[in-house]
Amino acid sequence: MHIAIVGNIGAGKTTLATKLAHHFKWDLYLEAVENNPYLKDFYEDMERWAFHLQVYFLNSRFKQLQQIQAKSGHVIQDRTIYEDAYIFASNLHQSGLMSTRDYDNYFSLFQSMISMVQAPDLMIYLKADLPKLIGQIEKRNRDYENNLRLDYLRNLNEHYNTWISTYNLGKLLVVDVNQIDFVANPDDLGSIIERIQSELFGLF
């Protein structure tokens, strides 16, 4: 079974994925961020590096999906290949940071890839407003995120809301994280776990 966590930068995907993997004893697949050779350059000059970054993420995610689908048992994944295309690349194109030529080339590659993989059995969307995202980003204090613009985060949130409202590839669980803290409050984490169990196994 394949479970994936999606959401904007700073929503808490990696933290929740790690906690769920530990709780359920699932295999964990994290996003390739720390070793990404384009990420720092992208945040300093988005227009110059947008296409390179998105192709790197797309390839990384596709290879990860191939590994996931070759495994048996339960797997939890931090971010999906769908976000690469429908959220990040789409936002860069609409914002004028990726040319139409590059975007069309990218999206054609994406469509070829997803024809060879399956969607997650359960998608968990961490819904977070800007103040929550900004607070989380500041708390983790990654150097390459210091130049993130508010309008960039806001546009990503709009893309997420649009995409999630039409998502129909499998089960979807929306978790509003604005008023909860699943790191500091065990009850909040427990509530999320109960909702996941209900979606997957019909347990209440």
QUIGIZI-V210347 format. One record per backbone hydrogen bond with DSSP energy under -1.0 kcal/mol. NH is the residue of the N-H (numbers start at 0). CO is the residue of the C=O. If there is no record, write none. Layout:
BEGIN
NH:CO
NH:CO
END
This chain:
BEGIN
2:74
3:121
4:76
5:123
10:7
15:11
16:12
17:13
18:14
19:15
20:16
21:17
22:18
23:19
24:20
25:20
26:73
28:75
32:30
35:32
41:37
42:38
43:39
44:40
48:44
49:45
52:48
53:49
54:50
55:51
56:52
57:53
58:54
59:55
60:56
61:57
62:58
63:59
64:60
65:61
66:62
67:63
68:64
70:67
74:0
75:26
76:2
77:28
78:4
83:79
84:80
85:81
86:82
87:82
88:83
89:84
90:86
91:87
92:88
93:89
94:90
95:92
96:91
97:91
102:98
103:99
104:100
105:101
106:102
107:103
108:104
109:105
110:106
111:107
112:108
113:109
115:112
120:1
121:1
122:170
123:3
124:172
125:5
126:174
132:128
133:129
134:130
135:131
136:132
137:133
138:134
139:135
140:136
144:141
145:142
147:144
152:148
153:149
154:150
155:151
156:152
157:153
158:154
159:155
160:156
161:157
162:158
163:159
164:160
165:162
170:120
172:122
174:124
176:126
184:180
188:184
189:185
190:186
191:187
192:188
193:189
194:190
195:191
196:192
197:193
198:194
199:195
200:196
201:197
202:196
END
